Amino acid sequence: MHNISKWHVLVGGFLAYLFDAMEIILLTIALPVIRQDLGLSIGEAGMLASATLLGIGFSSITTGWYSDNFGRRKALLASLISFGALTMLVASTGNWYLLLLLRFLSGLGLGGVWGIVSAYIAETWPQHQRARATGFVLSSFPVGAAIAAMAGKAFLPDWQMLFLAAGISTLIPVLYLWLFVPESPEWKAQKDSAASSAEAPVKASVREIFAPDLLRLTLLGTAAASCSVIGFWGASTWLPTYLVQERGLEIGMMAHFMTILNIGAFIGINAFGLFADRIGKRNATLLSLLGSAVMLAVYALTTDNQVLFWLGPVYAFFYAFASLFASYFSALYPVRVRTIGAGFCFNFGRGLAAFAPLLLSGIATSHSLGLGLLVCAGFFALGTLIMFFMPQAEVPLAAPATALKPAGSAAS
């Protein structure tokens, strides 16, 4: 791939994931207002977040299959267009049941972006720069989250106008991808090779990631990602509500807290990309998850709002695991099933995370959201434990999927 093309992939991936993040986080920012406007219980409000995450979970199969069989570019454009249109439709309804349906359907598009941009970077950037490039692209998540917080401050309490503006703005990454980002040359080469072989090409299938040579990786990867994502989304969904209801912040101050928190996340994701290229993706992921567990527990136990303000970006600095999983899983799975494999591990976890907002709403009803945040810290700790059983080295792009080194070997 020409040098200019890999930079277009980097910028296009950054924009795509930024708007993906903004659309996801918008709901958490608007949730206190939506709950009040529609007269929802805390459980009903939690189900709106759960519907989105459930759709994201299903996308690991649908979008991953489409990307591996028909191309990264087509799949990424389809994801962006679908969730942009569905987000605009959210603005036209005030019915809770219809909101549930629209958020589930938008989740199908939202969840596909992570796996596609991860594969794109793995197939266009040299190996020694891959974790940094992936980290930069996925560091757009806190940027999108910060923009969502600022947009919430500007538009709320008019949450319908907030979603309409967000949906329309998705045209920005769509146009950039359409005009400047080429198809992955490695994906094209793999498809051309399959098409020119004597046997008829067989479409990639999710069953392949459960074959004996990939089964252990898929199960452990899914378990580690699931615990991590449940902890993250359980905390992230209710953090704005926690700050408003249990810490007594006004909506504008809550948005300020969330903006500063996401600045810490942006710095952390890029820093961990550098760490991963030096100490190995597995080791960097272990550090990220352990730091998330410790700092979220400290955050939940802090009673002074001024201290809480500065603890937010410190906690967020450590939750870089999404970008680390992206480069790590993409390196471990072969090109043929790269998006399916990496996307399944991460997005299956996001699907399970659909139950995290409901779990925390139950804890909040009987106890407090602060206790729920401590439970989320426990999930981060469990994810850390599972990562110790994951392989420590990555598979070279031309190597078969079975070429995994044992956990005791040198770090990649």
TIVO-804803 format. One line per 8 residues: their letters; for each residue x, y, z of C-alpha. Coordinates in pm, 1 decimal. Example, Ala and Ser with C-alpha at 12.3 -4.5 7.8 and 13.67 -1.06 7.14 Angstrom:
AS = 1230.0:-450.0:780.0 | 1367.0:-106.0:714.0 $
This chain:
MHNISKWH = 0.0:0.0:0.0 | 125.1:350.3:-83.7 | 236.8:553.9:215.4 | -34.2:816.8:155.3 | -301.6:544.2:156.3 | -208.6:414.7:500.6 | -243.6:770.1:633.7 | -588.4:797.1:475.7 $
VLVGGFLA = -679.7:470.2:649.7 | -552.4:616.2:978.0 | -754.1:938.1:943.9 | -1062.1:759.7:808.3 | -1052.4:506.8:1091.4 | -1009.5:784.9:1348.2 | -1311.7:974.1:1214.4 | -1526.2:660.7:1187.4 $
YLFDAMEI = -1457.8:551.1:1544.8 | -1494.3:907.3:1676.8 | -1849.6:930.4:1545.2 | -1918.1:572.3:1654.8 | -1816.9:669.0:2009.4 | -2014.9:991.2:2000.6 | -2334.6:807.7:1901.8 | -2288.7:549.0:2179.3 $
ILLTIALP = -2202.1:796.9:2455.8 | -2479.6:1041.1:2360.8 | -2733.8:812.1:2522.1 | -2548.7:800.7:2854.0 | -2519.1:1182.3:2854.1 | -2887.0:1228.9:2768.8 | -3015.6:948.3:2991.7 | -3090.8:1162.3:3301.6 $
VIRQDLGL = -3300.4:1399.9:3085.0 | -3469.8:1121.7:2883.0 | -3559.1:945.5:3206.1 | -3721.6:1258.7:3346.1 | -3890.8:1355.3:3017.2 | -4048.0:1013.0:2955.4 | -4109.3:930.0:3321.4 | -3890.0:618.6:3312.2 $
SIGEAGML = -3778.9:413.6:3609.0 | -3405.9:358.8:3653.9 | -3455.2:2.8:3521.7 | -3635.1:121.8:3206.6 | -3361.4:378.8:3144.1 | -3101.7:104.2:3185.4 | -3279.2:-107.3:2923.9 | -3221.9:165.2:2662.8 $
ASATLLGI = -2846.9:131.5:2715.9 | -2878.9:-247.3:2721.5 | -3062.5:-250.4:2387.3 | -2774.0:-62.3:2224.8 | -2512.7:-299.3:2366.2 | -2717.7:-603.8:2268.0 | -2724.5:-481.1:1907.9 | -2349.9:-423.3:1926.0 $
GFSSITTG = -2306.6:-784.0:2041.8 | -2498.2:-923.8:1743.9 | -2291.9:-706.4:1508.9 | -1981.5:-914.4:1587.4 | -2125.4:-1187.2:1367.3 | -2315.0:-989.6:1103.1 | -2065.8:-711.1:1030.6 | -1760.4:-932.6:1079.6 $
WYSDNFGR = -1894.1:-1182.7:826.1 | -1971.8:-905.3:577.5 | -1630.0:-742.5:620.1 | -1431.0:-1064.4:576.9 | -1630.0:-1168.1:270.7 | -1706.8:-841.7:90.1 | -1439.4:-597.9:205.0 | -1343.4:-362.8:485.4 $
RKALLASL = -1445.3:-48.2:299.4 | -1798.1:-157.8:209.9 | -1862.2:-287.5:560.8 | -1737.7:31.3:727.7 | -1949.1:254.2:504.1 | -2256.1:37.5:566.6 | -2203.0:57.4:943.3 | -2168.3:436.0:943.2 $
ISFGALTM = -2466.8:500.0:717.7 | -2693.6:265.2:912.3 | -2625.2:400.7:1261.2 | -2630.0:760.3:1136.1 | -2976.0:716.5:983.5 | -3111.3:532.5:1287.7 | -2976.7:798.7:1523.4 | -3171.3:1060.8:1329.3 $
LVASTGNW = -3485.0:848.6:1368.4 | -3436.9:851.1:1747.7 | -3503.2:1225.3:1731.0 | -3850.8:1165.6:1588.1 | -3992.5:954.5:1870.2 | -4078.7:989.4:2235.7 | -4203.7:632.5:2272.5 | -3994.7:410.1:2499.8 $
YLLLLLRF = -4064.2:87.7:2306.4 | -3969.0:245.7:1974.7 | -3656.0:390.2:2134.3 | -3559.4:39.9:2246.9 | -3597.6:-92.3:1891.3 | -3407.2:195.5:1731.5 | -3119.5:169.6:1978.5 | -3092.4:-206.1:1919.1 $
LSGLGLGG = -3084.1:-158.4:1540.7 | -2832.7:126.0:1564.0 | -2616.7:-102.8:1778.3 | -2586.1:-341.5:1483.0 | -2405.8:-66.0:1292.8 | -2218.8:81.7:1588.7 | -2059.2:-247.4:1691.6 | -1910.6:-320.0:1350.3 $
VWGIVSAY = -1677.7:-20.2:1340.6 | -1432.2:-144.7:1607.6 | -1350.9:-473.2:1432.8 | -1328.5:-322.3:1085.0 | -1090.5:-38.7:1173.3 | -879.3:-283.0:1377.8 | -840.3:-510.7:1074.8 | -776.7:-212.4:845.9 $
IAETWPQH = -483.4:-93.4:1058.4 | -342.1:-446.4:1092.6 | -344.9:-480.0:712.5 | -203.4:-138.2:620.4 | 54.7:-45.3:885.6 | 395.4:-211.4:950.0 | 410.6:-444.7:1246.3 | 645.9:-230.5:1458.1 $
QRARATGF = 403.0:65.7:1436.2 | 77.0:-125.5:1449.4 | -10.8:-90.7:1818.8 | 60.1:283.6:1808.5 | -148.4:328.1:1492.3 | -433.9:124.7:1639.5 | -406.1:315.8:1965.5 | -426.9:648.1:1782.9 $
VLSSFPVG = -733.4:544.1:1582.2 | -917.3:405.6:1884.2 | -816.5:700.9:2101.4 | -1085.5:878.3:1900.8 | -1336.0:710.3:2135.4 | -1274.6:951.9:2425.6 | -1263.2:1239.0:2174.9 | -1607.0:1135.5:2050.9 $
AAIAAMAG = -1722.7:1093.9:2410.0 | -1596.2:1442.4:2498.7 | -1774.1:1588.0:2195.1 | -2090.5:1406.7:2306.4 | -2055.3:1563.6:2651.8 | -2007.2:1911.5:2503.7 | -2297.7:1859.1:2263.1 | -2510.4:1753.0:2558.6 $
KAFLPDWQ = -2418.0:2072.7:2739.1 | -2518.2:2273.6:2429.3 | -2844.8:2095.0:2339.5 | -2988.4:1944.0:2657.5 | -3261.9:1931.7:2775.9 | -3363.5:1906.4:2405.3 | -3237.6:1548.3:2365.8 | -3423.5:1491.9:2037.1 $
MLFLAAGI = -3239.0:1777.8:1865.6 | -2917.3:1636.0:2012.0 | -2971.1:1300.9:1837.6 | -3079.6:1465.4:1510.9 | -2762.7:1675.5:1493.5 | -2548.6:1371.9:1577.3 | -2707.5:1159.3:1305.5 | -2658.0:1424.9:1037.8 $
STLIPVLY = -2293.6:1475.2:1138.1 | -2216.1:1112.5:1046.2 | -2190.6:1236.3:686.2 | -1840.4:1363.7:771.4 | -1669.9:1020.7:806.6 | -1887.5:872.5:529.8 | -1766.6:1131.7:277.9 | -1402.1:1097.6:383.9 $
LWLFVPES = -1410.3:719.2:350.2 | -1592.6:735.6:18.3 | -1344.8:982.6:-132.5 | -1007.3:886.6:12.9 | -989.7:543.9:179.4 | -909.2:244.4:-46.4 | -991.0:-118.5:14.7 | -738.1:-316.4:221.7 $
PEWKAQKD = -474.2:-454.3:-20.4 | -411.7:-753.7:202.3 | -781.0:-843.8:205.7 | -792.0:-805.4:-174.6 | -482.7:-1023.3:-217.3 | -633.4:-1293.7:3.6 | -960.2:-1288.7:-193.0 | -777.4:-1288.5:-528.7 $
SAASSAEA = -567.0:-1584.0:-417.2 | -876.9:-1776.3:-311.6 | -1053.1:-1692.3:-638.6 | -758.4:-1811.2:-852.7 | -719.2:-2144.8:-674.1 | -838.9:-2466.1:-831.9 | -1114.3:-2507.6:-574.6 | -1416.5:-2281.9:-552.8 $
PVKASVRE = -1361.2:-2014.3:-285.9 | -1542.0:-2075.7:41.8 | -1676.5:-1777.7:232.0 | -1528.6:-1710.0:575.1 | -1751.3:-1831.0:856.9 | -1776.3:-1774.5:1229.9 | -1736.0:-2152.3:1270.3 | -1370.1:-2120.9:1172.1 $
IFAPDLLR = -1278.1:-1930.1:1488.5 | -1401.9:-2231.4:1689.8 | -1179.6:-2476.5:1499.3 | -929.8:-2664.4:1722.6 | -635.0:-2435.5:1637.9 | -827.7:-2119.3:1731.7 | -1073.7:-2246.0:1993.6 | -863.4:-2169.3:2303.3 $
LTLLGTAA = -778.7:-1821.8:2175.5 | -1143.4:-1746.7:2097.1 | -1274.8:-1865.7:2434.0 | -1009.9:-1691.6:2644.6 | -1019.8:-1376.8:2433.1 | -1397.5:-1359.8:2459.4 | -1387.9:-1414.5:2836.8 | -1120.3:-1147.8:2895.4 $
ASCSVIGF = -1290.9:-895.4:2669.6 | -1633.3:-970.1:2819.8 | -1521.9:-900.5:3176.8 | -1341.3:-585.5:3067.9 | -1628.1:-448.4:2862.0 | -1889.7:-533.1:3125.8 | -1684.1:-335.6:3377.4 | -1640.7:-45.5:3137.8 $
WGASTWLP = -2000.1:-16.3:3016.8 | -2146.4:-80.0:3357.3 | -1948.7:217.5:3487.8 | -1975.2:438.9:3178.6 | -2351.9:403.2:3136.2 | -2431.8:523.0:3485.7 | -2137.6:754.4:3558.8 | -2319.7:1071.8:3440.5 $
TYLVQERG = -2629.3:970.7:3640.0 | -2408.7:888.1:3942.0 | -2250.4:1234.1:3929.5 | -2591.5:1404.6:3906.2 | -2793.2:1194.1:4152.2 | -2540.6:1081.4:4413.1 | -2279.2:1357.8:4388.2 | -2527.8:1642.4:4340.8 $
LEIGMMAH = -2374.8:1791.3:4024.6 | -2582.2:1997.8:3783.2 | -2603.6:1881.5:3418.8 | -2352.1:2142.2:3297.8 | -2096.0:2053.7:3565.6 | -2147.7:1681.4:3498.7 | -2066.6:1742.6:3130.4 | -1750.4:1927.3:3239.8 $
FMTILNIG = -1647.8:1632.6:3460.4 | -1701.8:1389.7:3169.9 | -1506.3:1606.8:2924.7 | -1200.8:1617.6:3153.8 | -1232.4:1243.5:3217.2 | -1220.6:1174.5:2842.8 | -910.1:1389.1:2798.0 | -739.1:1145.4:3035.2 $
AFIGINAF = -865.7:854.8:2825.6 | -728.8:1007.8:2503.1 | -383.9:1049.2:2658.3 | -394.5:699.7:2806.9 | -492.3:518.1:2488.9 | -207.7:676.8:2292.7 | 39.2:617.5:2576.4 | -59.1:250.9:2601.2 $
GLFADRIG = -12.2:216.3:2225.1 | 352.4:313.0:2277.7 | 378.5:78.9:2577.1 | 237.2:-210.5:2372.8 | 494.7:-171.5:2094.4 | 769.6:-185.4:2359.2 | 654.6:-428.4:2629.1 | 406.7:-637.9:2429.1 $
KRNATLLS = 32.8:-613.8:2377.5 | -52.7:-873.6:2641.5 | 158.6:-704.8:2909.6 | 18.3:-362.4:2824.0 | -336.2:-500.4:2842.4 | -267.5:-651.2:3184.9 | -144.0:-313.5:3309.6 | -446.4:-135.9:3161.4 $
LLGSAVML = -699.9:-369.8:3322.9 | -527.8:-375.0:3661.7 | -506.2:4.5:3666.0 | -874.3:31.1:3569.2 | -975.0:-200.2:3854.8 | -776.9:-8.8:4117.0 | -865.3:343.0:4001.5 | -1238.7:276.3:3956.2 $
AVYALTTD = -1252.8:140.6:4311.4 | -1073.0:452.1:4439.7 | -1309.7:672.4:4235.3 | -1619.5:504.2:4378.3 | -1494.3:540.1:4736.7 | -1398.4:908.2:4706.4 | -1639.3:1148.0:4878.7 | -1484.7:1486.1:4791.2 $
NQVLFWLG = -1610.6:1620.6:4455.2 | -1296.7:1825.2:4391.4 | -1078.6:1516.0:4432.9 | -1328.1:1321.9:4219.9 | -1284.0:1575.9:3939.1 | -911.7:1497.0:3912.2 | -947.1:1124.1:3972.8 | -1169.4:1096.5:3663.9 $
PVYAFFYA = -891.4:1145.0:3405.5 | -653.2:925.2:3608.5 | -906.1:639.2:3603.3 | -976.3:698.5:3233.2 | -602.5:694.2:3152.4 | -600.3:321.3:3225.5 | -902.3:204.6:3028.9 | -703.8:170.9:2705.5 $
FASLFASY = -782.4:-200.6:2675.3 | -1022.6:-157.7:2380.4 | -741.9:-34.7:2154.3 | -502.0:-294.2:2296.8 | -748.0:-576.2:2230.8 | -787.6:-442.9:1875.2 | -419.6:-472.7:1783.0 | -372.2:-788.4:1992.7 $
FSALYPVR = -666.3:-989.8:1855.1 | -602.2:-868.9:1498.4 | -245.1:-999.1:1522.7 | -355.0:-1339.5:1653.7 | -621.0:-1416.4:1390.6 | -533.3:-1487.9:1024.7 | -650.2:-1247.6:751.2 | -930.5:-1476.2:635.5 $
VRTIGAGF = -1122.0:-1451.6:966.0 | -955.6:-1146.7:1119.8 | -1264.5:-926.0:1152.6 | -1485.7:-1218.6:1252.7 | -1239.0:-1338.6:1518.5 | -1137.6:-1005.2:1670.3 | -1489.9:-867.5:1638.3 | -1646.8:-1174.8:1799.0 $
CFNFGRGL = -1417.3:-1166.3:2103.3 | -1473.2:-797.1:2169.5 | -1831.8:-746.4:2054.9 | -1962.4:-1063.9:2218.7 | -1838.3:-901.7:2537.7 | -2021.3:-583.3:2446.4 | -2333.3:-794.0:2392.8 | -2297.5:-944.5:2740.5 $
AAFAPLLL = -2238.6:-592.5:2868.0 | -2600.9:-525.7:2773.2 | -2684.6:-671.5:3112.5 | -2440.8:-443.9:3298.5 | -2669.5:-136.9:3300.8 | -2952.6:-357.9:3428.4 | -2726.1:-506.9:3695.4 | -2624.6:-162.0:3814.0 $
SGIATSHS = -2981.7:-33.6:3805.6 | -3077.0:-321.7:4037.5 | -2786.7:-243.2:4270.1 | -2876.3:127.6:4260.8 | -3238.2:53.7:4348.7 | -3148.5:-160.6:4649.7 | -2819.6:6.5:4749.3 | -2639.6:277.3:4546.8 $
LGLGLLVC = -2471.5:344.2:4212.3 | -2145.3:384.6:4404.3 | -2163.6:18.9:4506.9 | -2235.7:-69.1:4144.7 | -1912.0:102.1:4040.3 | -1722.5:-119.4:4286.1 | -1879.5:-426.2:4123.4 | -1755.0:-298.0:3786.1 $
AGFFALGT = -1404.0:-267.3:3932.5 | -1434.3:-635.8:4023.8 | -1504.3:-722.8:3659.0 | -1186.7:-538.2:3555.8 | -993.6:-746.0:3810.8 | -1141.9:-1069.8:3673.5 | -1045.1:-966.7:3319.4 | -689.2:-911.4:3443.1 $
LIMFFMPQ = -678.7:-1264.0:3583.2 | -801.2:-1421.6:3257.6 | -538.4:-1231.4:3055.2 | -264.1:-1427.0:3235.2 | -376.3:-1736.1:3040.0 | -366.4:-1563.8:2699.9 | -75.6:-1617.3:2455.7 | 200.1:-1360.9:2483.4 $
AEVPLAAP = 315.7:-1331.8:2123.3 | 143.2:-1243.9:1801.5 | 121.7:-1437.3:1477.4 | 314.2:-1289.1:1182.4 | 70.2:-1196.3:907.6 | 189.6:-1471.5:673.9 | 195.9:-1740.3:941.5 | -75.8:-1998.1:1005.8 $
ATALKPAG = -312.7:-1939.1:1292.2 | -159.7:-2224.2:1491.4 | 175.8:-2047.7:1528.5 | 103.6:-1920.6:1876.7 | 383.1:-1907.3:2129.9 | 315.3:-2026.7:2482.5 | 248.2:-1770.4:2751.1 | 596.1:-1809.8:2894.6 $
SAAS = 774.3:-1700.6:2576.3 | 915.7:-1358.3:2499.9 | 672.1:-1073.5:2472.7 | 585.6:-940.1:2132.6 $
